[in-house]
Amino acid sequence: MLHLTGVADNSFRAIAAFYSIIHIPPPHVVNAFREMKRVLQPSGVLLLAFHIGKETVHKDEWWGHPASVDFIFYDTVGSALWAGAYITCGFLFATELDKVIRYTSVFANVLIKK
């Protein structure tokens, strides 16, 4: 998502990024949005799902196997990070579809337009 090399500009009508940005550190989120916008067609849409919060959860074991993975929780769309990503990349915020409590965290589903 940070470097969509080999993908031409305006290639996709839509991108569904379910829980993929949760592995991108905050300093790189704008770059990820920039790349997604680049490959979206004019009037294309981006559907995001992510954990809401301010913490990072690290796992050294996952599903009974050794791992080293971080789950980064993000504030909702009104936060400075999201506003910066939208404005910097030129996205139009369409709607926050819902906030759902599942398991032990809150999730957001957001629709964004190019």
C-alpha positions in Angstrom: 0.0 0.0 0.0 2.9 2.3 0.5 4.5 1.6 -2.9 2.0 0.3 -5.4 4.8 -0.1 -8.0 3.6 -1.8 -11.2 0.1 -0.4 -10.7 -0.7 2.3 -13.2 -2.4 5.6 -12.3 -6.2 5.5 -12.3 -6.3 1.7 -12.4 -9.1 1.0 -9.9 -12.7 2.2 -9.5 -12.6 1.2 -5.8 -10.2 0.0 -3.1 -11.4 -1.9 -0.1 -8.7 -1.7 2.6 -10.0 -3.7 5.5 -7.6 -3.6 8.5 -4.6 -3.0 6.3 -3.8 0.5 7.5 -3.5 -0.8 11.1 -0.1 -2.1 10.2 1.1 1.2 8.8 2.9 3.5 11.3 1.4 7.0 11.6 4.3 8.8 9.9 3.6 6.7 6.7 -0.2 7.0 6.6 -0.2 10.0 4.3 2.1 8.1 1.8 -0.3 5.2 1.9 -3.3 7.5 1.1 -1.3 9.2 -1.6 -0.6 5.9 -3.3 -4.2 4.7 -3.0 -5.4 8.0 -4.5 -3.0 7.7 -7.4 -4.3 4.3 -8.5 -8.0 5.2 -8.0 -9.9 6.4 -11.1 -11.5 9.9 -11.0 -14.6 9.6 -8.7 -13.2 6.3 -7.3 -13.9 5.3 -3.8 -11.8 4.0 -0.9 -13.5 1.9 1.8 -11.5 1.7 5.0 -12.0 -0.4 8.1 -9.7 0.1 11.1 -9.4 -0.1 14.8 -10.4 3.1 16.7 -8.2 4.2 19.6 -4.7 5.5 20.4 -2.8 2.4 21.3 -0.5 0.0 19.5 -0.9 -3.7 20.3 2.2 -5.8 19.7 2.0 -9.6 19.3 5.0 -12.0 19.6 2.7 -15.0 19.2 -0.3 -15.2 16.9 -2.6 -18.3 16.5 0.0 -20.5 18.2 2.9 -19.4 16.0 5.8 -17.0 16.7 5.1 -13.5 15.2 6.2 -9.9 15.4 3.2 -7.8 14.4 1.8 -4.4 15.5 -1.8 -3.4 15.3 -2.0 0.4 15.3 -5.3 1.9 16.5 -6.3 5.3 15.0 -8.5 8.1 16.1 -11.7 8.6 14.1 -11.9 10.6 11.0 -12.0 13.9 12.8 -8.5 13.6 14.1 -5.6 15.6 12.9 -3.9 12.5 11.3 -7.0 11.7 9.2 -7.7 15.4 8.3 -4.0 15.7 7.3 -4.2 12.6 5.1 -7.4 13.7 3.4 -6.3 17.3 2.8 -2.8 16.5 1.8 -3.9 13.8 -0.7 -6.9 15.6 -2.0 -9.5 13.0 -0.9 -13.1 14.0 -0.2 -14.5 12.5 3.0 -17.8 10.9 2.1 -19.1 9.3 5.2 -18.2 7.4 8.4 -20.4 4.4 7.8 -20.4 3.0 11.3 -18.6 2.3 14.5 -18.9 -1.2 15.8 -17.7 -2.7 19.0 -16.3 -6.2 18.3 -14.3 -8.3 20.6 -12.3 -5.8 22.8 -12.0 -2.8 20.5 -14.1 -0.4 18.4 -13.9 -0.6 14.6 -14.8 2.1 12.0 -15.8 1.7 8.5 -15.2 4.9 6.4 -16.1 5.7 2.7 -13.8 8.2 1.0 -14.1 9.6 -2.5 -11.4 10.8 -4.9 
